[in-house]
């Protein structure tokens, strides 16, 4: 079949080795079905409970003037023929969101609704992030509620708990732009994992160095520490039972597959990734790695030089496929699982 030949094989050779769990990795360009515009910056991906659909959170962070993003539903059955390009719907909440819809981290609730970190723009032109709960229907999204959580100025990733409760990583503590830059430059441990109930946040863990992806798995709290190149696990909100896994790259979002494996993706090196983000000369692409954690071990499944996907930020598994997104790439990648 076309799946195993031609472009797929060439990309696998260019991108660097898939390390035993995946095959036929391909780059997939996406366009907006209504406008034909390229879909850029798929930062996060979540897959439905039945494994049939992926929800892609996308926002072109380099666009000038700034544009809105969207949630793009991708039916995974469309990937069976090995396409290199697809046209997708672009969903934004109804009624339209004041300050724009720029989705960042997302999570699926037990009842199939979406939680979204929305990087709205306030009247003063500064980002004023909210957490939005959205109902999914056949043709799009309806807003159920939207909340600006006091003190939660830099929300990054989400994990849905029961009811309206959720966990969220706040990667840095500062709210003012100059303090935020200072924390970033100095690499201060001012981040936290917050548990939010009824619109009120309380710290589950604090004094963290740029926490990122967060999940609750096997009654334990897992989160990515991007700058420290590791994923850390605690018993439920009990820091005395910590354990960390060095994944060998800068981990970003975390997802869980139907076998209970924890999937993690990220750029190979943070300095090279920062140069790529800022479009420095000679840094047109950034390497990517993907791994999963299971049974106390880290298994790397993809080591890419940036030819397949540049600066990966999420890996998600469903329908026999591995999907990889990147916050600054103009495509996603997908591979067939062979386990």
C-alpha positions in Angstrom: 0.0 0.0 0.0 1.0 3.7 -0.4 1.2 3.9 3.4 4.5 1.9 3.6 6.2 3.4 0.5 7.5 6.6 -1.0 7.2 9.7 1.1 6.7 7.8 4.4 9.9 5.9 4.0 11.9 9.0 2.9 10.6 10.9 5.9 11.6 8.1 8.3 15.1 8.2 6.9 15.4 12.0 7.1 13.9 12.3 10.5 16.2 10.0 12.4 15.3 6.6 13.8 12.0 5.5 15.2 13.1 3.3 18.1 11.0 0.2 17.9 7.5 1.2 18.9 6.4 3.1 15.8 6.7 2.9 12.0 5.7 4.8 8.9 6.0 8.2 10.5 4.6 11.0 8.3 4.4 14.7 8.3 0.8 16.0 7.9 -0.1 19.5 6.7 -3.5 20.8 7.9 -5.7 23.5 6.4 -8.8 25.2 7.5 -11.8 23.7 5.7 -13.6 27.0 5.4 -10.8 29.4 4.5 -8.0 27.2 3.1 -5.5 28.8 5.5 -2.8 26.7 7.0 -3.3 25.5 10.5 -0.2 26.4 12.5 1.0 25.7 16.0 -0.8 22.5 17.2 0.4 22.9 20.8 -1.8 20.2 22.5 -3.8 17.1 21.5 -6.4 15.1 23.3 -8.0 11.9 22.0 -11.6 10.9 22.7 -12.3 8.0 25.0 -13.3 5.7 22.1 -10.1 6.5 20.3 -11.8 7.7 17.1 -11.2 11.4 17.2 -8.4 13.8 18.2 -8.9 17.4 19.3 -6.1 19.7 18.2 -5.4 22.9 20.0 -3.8 25.4 17.6 -2.8 29.0 17.6 -0.2 30.7 15.3 1.9 32.5 17.9 4.1 34.2 15.3 1.2 35.7 13.3 1.4 39.4 12.7 -1.1 40.9 13.3 -2.1 38.4 16.0 -4.9 36.0 14.9 -7.3 33.7 16.7 -6.7 30.0 17.0 -9.2 27.1 17.1 -9.9 23.6 18.2 -9.7 21.3 15.2 -11.4 17.9 15.3 -9.5 15.1 13.4 -11.2 11.8 12.7 -8.5 9.3 13.1 -9.9 7.0 10.5 -8.9 9.6 7.9 -5.3 8.7 8.5 -5.6 5.0 7.4 -4.7 5.9 3.8 -1.6 7.8 4.9 -2.4 11.3 3.7 0.2 14.1 3.7 -2.5 16.8 3.8 -6.0 17.2 5.3 -8.6 19.9 5.5 -10.2 20.2 9.0 -13.0 22.2 10.6 -12.0 25.1 12.8 -14.1 25.3 16.0 -14.4 28.3 18.2 -16.9 28.8 21.1 -20.3 30.2 20.7 -21.1 32.9 21.6 -17.8 34.4 20.4 -15.2 34.9 23.0 -14.4 38.5 24.1 -10.7 39.0 23.8 -10.4 36.2 21.2 -10.0 32.5 21.3 -6.3 31.4 21.5 -6.3 27.8 22.9 -3.3 26.6 24.8 -3.4 23.5 26.9 -6.6 21.4 26.8 -8.2 18.5 28.7 -11.2 16.2 28.1 -13.6 15.7 31.0 -15.2 12.4 31.9 -18.4 13.5 30.3 -16.7 14.5 27.0 -16.5 18.2 27.4 -13.3 20.3 26.9 -11.4 22.4 29.3 -9.3 25.0 27.5 -6.6 27.4 28.6 -7.6 30.4 26.5 -5.0 33.2 26.1 -7.4 36.0 25.7 -6.1 39.5 25.0 -7.4 42.2 27.5 -8.3 45.8 26.7 -4.7 46.8 27.6 -3.3 44.4 25.0 -1.9 42.0 27.6 -2.7 38.3 27.8 -5.4 37.7 30.4 -5.8 33.9 30.4 -9.0 32.2 31.3 -10.0 28.6 31.8 -13.0 27.8 29.6 -15.3 24.8 29.8 -16.8 24.0 26.4 -19.6 21.6 25.3 -18.8 19.7 22.1 -21.6 19.2 19.7 -21.8 18.0 16.1 -20.8 21.3 14.5 -18.7 23.0 17.1 -18.4 24.3 20.7 -20.7 26.0 23.1 -19.2 27.9 26.1 -20.5 26.6 29.4 -18.4 28.9 31.6 -15.2 30.9 31.4 -13.2 31.9 34.5 -10.2 34.0 35.2 -8.7 32.4 38.2 -7.1 34.9 40.7 -3.3 34.5 40.9 -3.2 32.0 38.0 -1.4 34.2 35.5 0.6 31.6 33.6 -1.5 28.5 33.2 0.1 26.0 30.9 -1.5 22.5 31.1 -4.7 21.0 32.4 -6.1 17.8 33.8 -9.8 17.3 34.5 -11.0 16.0 37.8 -14.6 15.2 38.9 -17.2 17.8 38.3 -15.8 21.2 37.6 -12.6 20.6 39.4 -9.2 20.4 37.6 -5.5 20.5 38.1 -3.5 23.2 36.3 0.2 23.9 36.0 1.2 27.6 36.6 4.6 27.6 35.0 5.8 30.9 36.6 4.4 32.8 39.5 4.7 36.4 38.3 1.8 38.4 36.9 3.6 41.6 35.8 5.6 41.4 32.5 8.9 42.6 34.0 8.8 40.1 36.9 7.8 37.4 34.5 10.9 38.1 32.3 13.1 38.2 35.4 11.8 34.8 36.6 12.4 33.4 33.1 15.9 34.8 32.8 17.0 33.7 36.2 15.3 30.3 36.0 13.6 30.8 39.4 11.4 28.1 40.9 8.2 30.1 41.2 5.8 27.7 39.4 3.1 25.5 41.0 0.5 22.9 40.4 -2.9 24.2 41.4 -6.0 22.4 42.3 -9.0 24.5 41.2 -12.5 23.9 42.6 -15.4 26.3 42.0 -13.1 28.9 40.5 -10.7 29.0 43.5 -7.1 27.8 43.2 -5.1 26.3 46.0 -1.5 25.0 45.5 -1.0 21.3 45.5 2.7 21.7 44.9 4.7 24.9 44.9 8.2 26.3 44.3 8.6 24.3 41.1 10.9 25.2 38.2 8.6 25.7 35.2 6.1 22.8 35.6 4.3 21.9 32.4 2.2 18.9 31.6 0.2 17.5 34.5 -1.9 14.3 34.9 -3.3 12.1 37.7 -2.4 8.5 37.1 -2.7 5.5 39.4 -3.7 7.8 42.3 -0.5 9.8 41.9 0.3 13.3 40.5 2.7 13.4 37.6 4.1 16.6 36.0 6.7 17.6 33.5 9.6 19.7 34.7 10.7 21.2 31.3 13.9 22.9 32.4 15.1 19.9 34.5 14.4 17.5 31.6 12.4 15.1 33.8 9.0 13.9 34.7 8.2 13.8 38.5 5.5 11.8 40.3 4.1 12.3 43.8 1.6 10.3 45.8 -1.6 12.3 45.9 -0.4 15.8 46.9 2.3 14.1 49.2 5.7 15.5 48.3 7.5 13.1 50.6 6.9 10.3 48.1 8.5 11.9 45.1 10.2 10.1 42.2 11.6 11.6 39.0 12.3 10.1 35.6 15.1 11.7 33.4 13.6 11.5 29.9 16.6 13.0 28.1 14.8 16.0 26.6 12.7 19.0 27.7 9.3 17.5 28.4 6.2 19.5 27.6 2.6 18.1 27.7 1.7 14.7 29.2 -1.0 12.3 28.0 -2.3 8.9 29.0 -3.2 6.1 26.6 -5.7 3.3 27.1 -3.0 1.0 28.5 -2.1 3.4 31.2 1.2 4.5 29.7 2.3 8.1 30.2 3.3 9.7 26.9 5.7 12.7 26.8 7.2 14.8 24.0 9.5 17.8 23.8 12.4 19.4 22.1 15.8 17.8 22.3 17.5 20.9 23.7 16.0 24.1 25.2 18.6 26.5 24.0 18.2 25.3 20.4 14.5 25.4 20.8 14.6 29.0 22.1 16.7 30.0 19.1 14.2 28.3 16.8 11.3 30.1 18.4 12.9 33.4 17.9 13.9 32.6 14.3 17.6 33.1 14.7 19.7 32.4 11.7 20.7 28.7 11.3 17.9 27.6 13.6 15.2 26.9 11.1 14.2 23.6 12.8 14.4 22.1 16.2 14.8 18.4 17.1 12.1 16.4 18.8 11.8 13.4 21.0 8.9 11.2 22.2 8.9 8.7 25.0 6.5 6.9 27.3 6.8 5.9 31.0 5.4 2.6 32.1 6.3 0.0 34.8 8.9 2.4 36.2 10.9 2.7 33.0 11.3 5.4 30.3 11.0 4.0 26.7 12.0 6.4 23.9 10.2 5.8 20.7 11.2 8.7 18.4 14.4 10.7 18.1 13.9 13.3 15.3 16.3 16.0 14.0 13.4 18.3 13.2 12.7 16.9 9.7 9.5 15.2 10.8 8.3 17.6 13.4 10.1 20.7 14.8 10.1 21.2 18.5 7.4 18.7 19.6 5.2 19.7 22.5 2.7 16.8 22.7 2.4 13.1 21.9 -1.0 11.4 22.1 -2.0 7.8 21.3 -5.3 6.5 20.0 -6.7 4.3 17.3 -3.4 2.5 16.8 -1.6 5.8 16.0 0.8 8.1 17.7 0.1 11.8 17.0 2.7 14.5 17.6 2.0 18.2 17.7 4.4 21.2 18.0 3.6 24.8 19.1 5.6 26.4 16.3 5.4 24.0 13.4 3.1 24.3 10.4 2.2 20.6 10.5 1.7 17.7 12.9 3.2 14.2 12.6 1.7 10.7 12.9 3.1 7.2 13.2 1.6 3.7 13.3 2.1 1.9 16.5 3.6 -1.6 16.2 3.3 -2.9 19.8 
